[in-house]
Amino acid sequence: MSNWEARYATRANRMRASEIRELLKLLDQPDIISFAGGIPDPALFPAEAFRKAYERALSDGQAGPALQYSVSEGYAPLREWIAERLNDLGITCGIDNIVITSGSQQALDYLGKLFLSPSDTALVTSPTYLGALQAFNAYEPNYDRLAVDQGNMTPAAYHDAAARSGGRAKFAYINPDFSNPAGETLSLAAREQLLDLAEEMDIPIIEDAAYQGLRYDGDAVPPILALDIARNGDIDATRTIYCGTFSKTLSPGLRLGWVCAAKPVIRKLVLMKQAADLHSPTINQMAMYHAAVDIYDEQIERLRSVYGRRRDNVLAALEKYMPEGVSWTRPEGGMFIWVTLPEDIDGAKLLARSIETERVAFVPGQAFHADGSGTNTIRLSFSLASDEIADTGIARLGRLIRQVMSEAI
Ligand SMILES: Cc1ncc(COP(=O)(O)O)c(C=O)c1O
């Protein structure tokens, strides 16, 4: 059969591999210093704890259930463990408020599917997590800009804009802790403002808490869901849908995340999970439970110390090597630093040149903007930046940016 493009549903129109993806494929070459991939350092995976955890899951009496189909809600002891942790953060919930998903990415897909009809509007920050845009895009939405810290539009203006583009404003999506890609954390006041806006607009908030546990300094800020519960007295009366994940702390390869929200939303997500993949792998859920009970706190301490130091090194190198006119965020946690270049420097062109001449990689920022802006921004990930490469890599990048700036004059 030929001409596949003509046969796809309209929702497939926005599913395209970017040129940047092609460029980033080159990163396997050993001489490239990469600040591109936003992934955990595999040297920090708790492999021994998982070896024991899988052995336990497959031990006598457990092997049958571990290898069997299981319920769509997820493994109850794992949900209980998550509920306890969330309660410590001020999210008063029980296991009926939690569904296990295959990574938080699956949760974003389900939430797009649950809330967005074609031409509805999703409110997202600019920049926002690219994977969220990819997940939501399949449901053919429009986007409007959430600017909690810089002053949102009024609720009426958001609603009017959504109506003009043929649908309704359906939710606000935000990554409030050490965001991907900007590395920024939403202040307590901004979280309250966002809740005010969502209440006035009467829309849900999707709180993507992927990096929540990875704080290296500064004071913890309560999750938006905790603030929502404090306002409304009960999780079942809240509008915030909290997405968590084990990917950034224990392992992304097991593909385990969760959603915590009011029971009606969870019940709907369970039905969606049943229809899509029945449940997340039973044995992985059991092994994750054992590993989490065993070493979660220890693991978090280790990650905080290693990643915190890597962040410090990259920030110090930026200070040392970046020319005037370049600015960057100073994240209190997570994996990312967001760099703003002078207006006329294009991040994508800079990447092509950087790979060719300096052998340094990063992600150009434009793809993280639903409206195509942000051409003069780039994302640096420090999660894999060992002491040696942080200094060398940023020195080379600084040299290239100086060079490009001098050419522009
Ligand atoms: C902000 C954010 N949300 C969600 C995810 C998805 O993670 P996972 O599906 O592995 O839980 C990521 C991964 O990079 C992320 O950065």
The ligand as a Tripos MOL2 file, in Angstrom:
@<TRIPOS>MOLECULE
LIG
   16    16     1     0     0
SMALL
NO_CHARGES

@<TRIPOS>ATOM
      1 C1          8.2700   17.0040   33.5550 C.3       1 LIG1
      2 C2          8.2080   15.5680   33.1700 C.ar      1 LIG1
      3 N1          7.0480   14.9280   33.2680 N.ar      1 LIG1
      4 C3          6.9240   13.6410   32.9280 C.ar      1 LIG1
      5 C4          8.0080   12.9240   32.4600 C.ar      1 LIG1
      6 C5          7.7840   11.4990   32.0570 C.3       1 LIG1
      7 O1          8.4690   10.6300   32.8570 O.3       1 LIG1
      8 P1          8.0580    9.1280   33.0720 P.3       1 LIG1
      9 O2          7.0370    8.7410   32.0550 O.co2     1 LIG1
     10 O3          9.3130    8.3660   32.9200 O.co2     1 LIG1
     11 O4          7.4830    9.0790   34.4550 O.co2     1 LIG1
     12 C6          9.2540   13.5490   32.3280 C.ar      1 LIG1
     13 C7         10.4180   12.8200   31.7820 C.2       1 LIG1
     14 O5         11.4060   13.3640   31.3790 O.2       1 LIG1
     15 C8          9.3570   14.9090   32.7000 C.ar      1 LIG1
     16 O6         10.5120   15.5770   32.5830 O.3       1 LIG1
@<TRIPOS>BOND
     1     1     2 1
     2     2     3 ar
     3     2    15 ar
     4     3     4 ar
     5     4     5 ar
     6     5     6 1
     7     5    12 ar
     8     6     7 1
     9     7     8 1
    10     8     9 2
    11     8    10 1
    12     8    11 1
    13    12    13 1
    14    12    15 ar
    15    13    14 2
    16    15    16 1
@<TRIPOS>SUBSTRUCTURE
     1 LIG1         1 GROUP 0 **** ****
